[in-house]
Amino acid sequence: MLARPGRLALLGAALLIAAPAPVRGSEHSQVLVAKGEVAYHQGRYAEAQDLFEQAVAEDAKDVDARYALGLTFGKLGRWEEAAGSFQQALQQRPDFEAARRGLELARQKGAAGEPAPAGAEGAAAKESEVRAPTRKAWEVHAQTGVGYDSNVVLAPRGHTLGAVDDRGDVFFTLAGGGRYDVVNSKSLLVRLEYDLYQTLHPHITDFDFRSHRVRGTVSYALRPDLWAGVQGGYNHYTLGPHSYLSEPFVMPFLSYLEASWGMSQVTWRHGDSTYLTTPFHEIRDGRTDAIGGSQTFYLDEGAKYLTLGFQYDRENPSSKVGNDWENDGSQAYVGVGFPAWCKTSIDLLYLYRYDDYVHRNSFAGFRKQRYDDEHHMYAGVRRPITEHLSAAIVYYGTVNTSNIPLFDYRRSVVSALLQVTY
């Protein structure tokens, strides 16, 4: 629909960008380390040891996992094994001062022949002597690929759009970005992130899409397993040659880590949308608010996951000329990820959304309100090629049914991608 790409066009691109990534390789080891840290700080050292050992087995180059394992051996009074873990961490990262101090302490304790101290599961080294594990402070990534979009302009079923008869087109993608952790301790995270995403269509160039997303996150541990924080940022979208939409936003959140088997999260998001070009300029501008919750379960020691979530949101244009777009929306989703053949991993997601538009719609001659049922499907197959390079084939589909035929459409997007991560 040339006249109304709106939120749905952006949602399609966003799902291609932000569809759940598999927890494999070094990402898997980081999840295991995070779970181990929760067990460690709650005094469950045997469980922490098992999780850190799994992380090392998953990714032998994860220095933080080796360091954390050394701390845990220290808590259990196993000084020789602690020294070995610290030594291996130092071999991989010679400037790792915390590991160096841990190695010196473990050697001193071992030389003195100290037994495992009394206390919950044999607590050993004092927290003041050896700091808790630290995470990698930065990450960068880049992605490129090619795909086919069956309905670039979101044309309605049974309708033509003048000169735009061919609603499908191939496209090329280019994406990149990264994060930097200003502070990343056991109780405080301060993170900066940036992402760029670009699609290029050979034929329907008015629907080339580009997004810039800048965000910062501050999160604090109220308890080792309970984090509260806020994320704020700015999103800018371009459609064809013109700036299309800008949106500053703020999102407070609360996350609860359920030992080694799951995570719960609740969020509230407030955004202020400004449309920068036709057809929505000074029509659809206004605030959007959303409240939601999610639950993720980690299965088979993190090799698989199941995620569930719900969100209620409201789009409220500031001008009455935007009444066609004022709506209350509800959505729910379920997703799974699991390993498959030849080192591949599979991710599947289904999202259902219902939009209830508040006012009688001008596209129906003001005779009735608009109601939309949206079904979104995502499937991805990914495989690592090298330590830093991976390949993927992904599918994203939409079936939107509306009581106003102009808004009824189908869309399928399939693409092949290469991604580099450091």
N, C-alpha and C positions, 0 to 999 in steps of 0.2 A: 504494500500500500504506500505509494509514493507520498501521500499526504500525511501519513501517520506512523513513521518508524518507531518513535517514542520509546517507552521503557522496554518493550518486548524485543526490539532489535538489539538494544544494549544488553538485555538479559541473555540473549543467544550468544553474543560475543563474550560476555562475562563468564558464562558457564564453560566455554571453550578455554578460557584463561584459567579459571579458578576451580574447575572440576577436581574432586578429591584426588590428590596424588598418592600413589602407593607407598606404603611404609616398607621399604626394602633397602638392602645394602646399608650404607652409612646412616641413612634416615632411620632405618630400623634400629640400628645400634643406639642412636640418640634417644629414641623412645624408650628403649630398655634402660639406658642410663638415667633418664628422667624418673622412671618408675623406681629404679634402685635408690635414687636420692631420697625419694619419699620414705621408702622402707628404712634407709640409713638414719634419717633424722628422727624417725619414730622408734629407733632402737631395735629394729628387727634386722639384725646384722646377718643372720644366716640367709634370710630371704634376699637381702641386698647383695650378698656375695654371689648368690645364684644368678641374679639379674645382671650384675656386672660381668660375670664370666660369660653369660650368653652374649652380651654386647661385644666382648672381645672376640668371641668365636664368630660373630656375625661380621665384624669389621676389625681386622687385626691392626688397622692404622688409626683406630679411634683412641687417641692419646688420653682423652678424658676418662674413657672407660677403664684403661689400665691404671690411671691415677686413683680413680674411685675404688677400684679393687684393692689397691695398696692400702688405702684408708681403712677399708673394711677388714682386711687381714690384721691391721693394727688394732682395731677394736676387739678382735677375737684373740689378740695376744700371739698371733702367728707371725713373728717378726721376720723370719727368714723369707717367707712368702711375700710379706709386705715389701721387704727390700727388693726382691726380684721384680715385683710389679712397678715400683718406683724407678728402678734401673731401666726397665724396658721403656717406660714413658720418657725418661731422659734421653735414651738413645734415639727416639723418634723426634723429640723436641728438646734440644740441648739447653735452650734458654728458659725452660720450665722451672722457675725458682721454687714454687711450692712443692714440686716433685723432688727437687734436690734436698729441701729441708726435710721432707718426709723420709727420704733415703737415709739421711744422716741420723734422724731420730730412730728409725728402725734398726740401724746398725748398732747404735748405742744400747738400745733396749735388748737386742739380741745378744750383744757381747756381754751384757750384765747378767744374762740368763734369767731375765724376768719372766715369770709365768703369766698366764692369762689373768688379768685382774678380776676381782670379784665385781659383780654387778650384772645388770640385764645383758645376758648373752655375752658377757666378757668384755665390757667396755675397756678401751685401752688409751690411746693417745688423746690428749686434751684438745678441744677444739681450738684453743689459743695457740697450740703448737703447730698444727697442720690445718690449713684452710680447706673448706669444702671444694668439690670439683667445680671447675670453670668450663664454660662452653666456648666453642669457636666464636670469635667476636664478629665475623663477617661472612658473607656468602654472596656470590654473584652468579648469574645464570643468563643464558641466551638460548633462543629457540628459533627455528625456521621450519617451514613446511609448505605443502601444497594440498589443496582440497577442492571439494565441489559443494556448492550450496544450491539446493533445488529451488529455493524461493527467496532470492536476495531481498526483494522489495516487500516481502510479506503480502503479496497480492492475494485478495480473497478468492475462494473457490467459486468458479462459475462467472467471474468478472474479468474483463480486460482492462488494461491501463493505458489506453491510447497506443503510443509508439512502443511502449515497453511490452512486447509480446513474449519475449524470451525471459522468463522469470528466474531461470537458473544460470549459473556462471561458475567457472573455476575461480580460484583465488589463491594468492600466495600470502604467507604470513611471515612476520618478523617480530620477535618479542625479546625483551631483555629486562634486566633489573637486578636488584640486590638488597641486602640489608646490612646494617651496622649496629651492633649492640654497644651503646655508650656505657651502660652498666649492665652486667649480668652476674648477679650473685645469688646466693641461696635464698635471699629474701626480697630482691629488687631487680626488676628488669626495665631498662630504658632502651627502646629500639627505634631506629629510623629505617624506613623502607621506601623504595621507588620501583614502579613497574611501568613498562612501555609495551603496548601491543598495537600492531598495524596489520591490516589486511589490504590487499591490492587486487582489484578485479580488472581483467583485460577488457571487458565489454561494458559492464555497468559501473562506470567509474564514479558516478554520483553517490554510490553506496560504498566506496572505500571507507574503511573505519579505522580510527586511531584513538587510543586512550592513553592518558598520562594519569597515574595514580600515585600520590605522595601521602604518606601517613606516618604518624609517630605513636608509639605505645608506651605507657607507663603502667607497670603492674607491681603490686606489693603483696608479699605473703603474710596474710593475717595469721595463718598457721602453715606448717610445712605442706599441708595438702589443700589449703584454701587460699586462693589468690583473688584479689580485687584490683581492678584497673580501669583505665580509660584509653580509648584510641581516638585520635582525631586526624583529619586529613583533608585533602582536596582532590577531587576527580575532575578531569577535563576530557571531553569527548569531541571528536571531529568526524563529520560525515561528509564525504566527498571533499570539495575544496574549502568548506566552510566550518568554522567552529560551531558546534551543535548544542552542547550542554556543559555547564559548569556546576559543581556541587561541593561546597564545603560541608563537612559532617563531623559529628562527635558521637562516640559510642561507649558508654560505660558498660562494664561486664563483670561477672563473677564466675570463677572457675573452681571446680572441686575435683581433685584427683582421688579416685577411688582405688587406693593401693596400686596393684599392678594390673588391674583388670578393666579400668574404665575412666572416663572423665565426663562430668556434667558441666554445662555452661548455660547461663542466662545473660541476655543482652538487651539493651535498649538503644536504638539508633535514631538520631535526629539529623536530617539533612535539609539543606535549603537550595532547591533547584532553580537555575536560571537558564532558560532556553535562549540561545544566542542568534538563532536564525529562524526563518519560516519553516514549517507552518505554525510553530508553537511559541514564537517570540512574543512576550508580553501577553500570552494567553494561558499557558500552562505553568508559568512560574509560580513557585510556592514551596511550602514545607512538606516534607514527608517524615512520618514517624513510624517506627517498627519496634515491636517487642517480641522476643522469641526465646526458645530454649532448645537445647540439644543434648543428646546422650550418646556417647561412643563407648562400645565394648571392644576390648582387645581379646582375641581368642588365640589359642595355640601359642601362648607365650609371645603374642604380638605379631605373629605371622599373618593373622587374619583380623579383620575388623568388621563391626556392624555399627552403623550410625543412624540415628533417628532424630528428627527435629520438627518443630512447628513454629510458625511466625504469624502474627497479626500485624497488619500495617494500614496506614491511611495516607492517601495523597490528597492534599488540600490546596488547590490553586488559590492564590491571593485575590484574583479578579473574578467577577461573576462571568466574564466571557469564557472562563475556563471550566464552567460547570459540567461540560461533557466529560471531563477527566477526573472530577472528584469521586473518589471511590474508597470503599473498605475492602481490603483483600486479606484472605487467609490462605496459607499454604502449609503443606506437610510433605516430608520427604523421608525416604529410606535408602541407604546405600550400603554396599558390601565391597570388601576387597579381599583377595586371596591369591596365593601363589598358584601357578599352573605349570605347564610343560616348558622345557628348554629355558629355564630361568625367567620365564615371563611372569608377569603379574596382571591380574584382571581387576578392574574397578567398574561397578555398576551402580547407577543412581536413577531413582524414579522420584519425580516431584509433581504433586498435584496442587493446583492453585485455583481458587475461586475469587472472582472480582465482582463486587456488587456496587454498581455505579449509582450515586445518590440521586441524581436529577434525571428528568426525562431528557432523552438524547435528541440533539438537533438533526442527526443523521437519520432518525426515524420520524422526522416531522414533529418532534416533541409529543409523540403519541405514547411512548413507553420508555421505561428505564432500560439500561443495558445490563446484561449479565453474561459473564464469560467463564467457561470451564477450560482450564489449560492443563495439558499433560506434557511434561518434559521428561525425556529419556536420555541418559548418557551411558556410554560404554567405552572403555578404554583398555587396550592391551599394550603393555610396556615391557621393554626388555633392555637391560644394560648391555652396552657394547664394550666399553672400557670402564675404568673407575669413574671417569667424569662425563662420559658420553652415553646417552641412552636414546632409543628409538621408540616411537609409539604410533599406533593407529587408533583414532578416536572417532566416535559417532555421537552426534547430538541431534535429537529429533523433537519436534513440537507438533502437537495437535491442539488447535484452539477452536472451540465451538462457542458461538455467540448467538443470542436471540435476535441480533441484528446482522443480517448476512454479510454486510460490508466488512465485518471484523472476524469472519470465519475463515481460517486458513490452515494449511499444512506446510511443514518445513522439515527438511532433512539435510544435515551437514556431515560430511565425512572428510577426514584429513589424515595425512601422514606427516609425522613430525620428528625432528632431531633436536635434542636438547643437550647443552653443555652446562655443567654445574661445577663450581669450585667453592 
